[in-house]
């Protein structure tokens, strides 16, 4: 059996579970580890069965709970190399210092080098035996993480991920001081298919203001599922990928009038409206009416803005676009939610 469950979708966190055969994959981890586990249990999924986490891009609403979740479960994380580098760079931001501060740092480093080896050994032993210190090091310092460019950006800017609920995995080496440490990292490239267990992935490039953002077509047991959110427009390569699907999850982020008339700074509005921003209801409807082949049994509207969209507006625009195509077997329209998981879709 194949199952597709959207745990959360929106500017405050995105995550989806895809199960095929004996393989269970988490696509994005945009909620805290505790909240992810809570949503999974609500959806009837056991976190302990997860085999891997796959990341679409490095914006905070897609990676908030990534590190702690991967560490707790001891599972690999799949990125593009550029996305992994961007994630690491934002977790360990460079600090600027004055010349005086640099000289003081050099003096301290020289003093440390002259210290007795025994003192270093004792210090390391003390750190190793301190469980609180080890636990603190497991929670990444995400104050510098990049924010999503969604229409809910004002709710996200300057907000660090909520990891206060989460505890460190006992498997983490106690001397690790690297917030980017993960149990295992695997790289993939857009345009090059790969597989994780019983699920095949076909990643494709999407236009978004991230390092190397991707969408996916996931296949298992003959079921094809398209996954495309966080894109400013739908280029030909994406249109080609989103064909002959059994399930289509597609962004419908904002209503144009609500965004334009809203209180956000013009710079934020420009980013959202740009070709590397987010899809409006109208853009999604245009794709559904002109380029979509109408074959998916389920169409899921995702990443709806809470402040610049209304579920009714997104639904009406999509229903009009699908007019005449809906049937008992195809184009059942669903809306993914931010605050609760969508009922699992089973094939």
Secondary structure as UniProt FT lines:
FT   STRAND          2..8
FT   TURN            11..12
FT   STRAND          15..20
FT   TURN            21..22
FT   STRAND          23..27
FT   HELIX           33..42
FT   TURN            43..44
FT   HELIX           47..49
FT   STRAND          52..54
FT   HELIX           60..63
FT   TURN            64..65
FT   HELIX           66..73
FT   STRAND          76..79
FT   HELIX           81..91
FT   HELIX           99..114
FT   HELIX           117..128
FT   HELIX           131..138
FT   TURN            143..144
FT   TURN            151..152
FT   HELIX           153..156
FT   TURN            157..158
FT   TURN            164..165
FT   TURN            170..171
FT   TURN            174..175
FT   TURN            179..180
FT   STRAND          185..187
FT   TURN            190..191
FT   STRAND          194..196
FT   TURN            197..198
FT   STRAND          199..205
FT   STRAND          214..220
FT   TURN            221..222
FT   STRAND          223..228
FT   HELIX           236..241
FT   STRAND          247..251
FT   HELIX           256..261
FT   HELIX           266..273
FT   TURN            275..276
FT   HELIX           281..290
FT   STRAND          298..302
FT   HELIX           311..321
FT   TURN            322..325
FT   STRAND          332..335
FT   STRAND          345..346
//
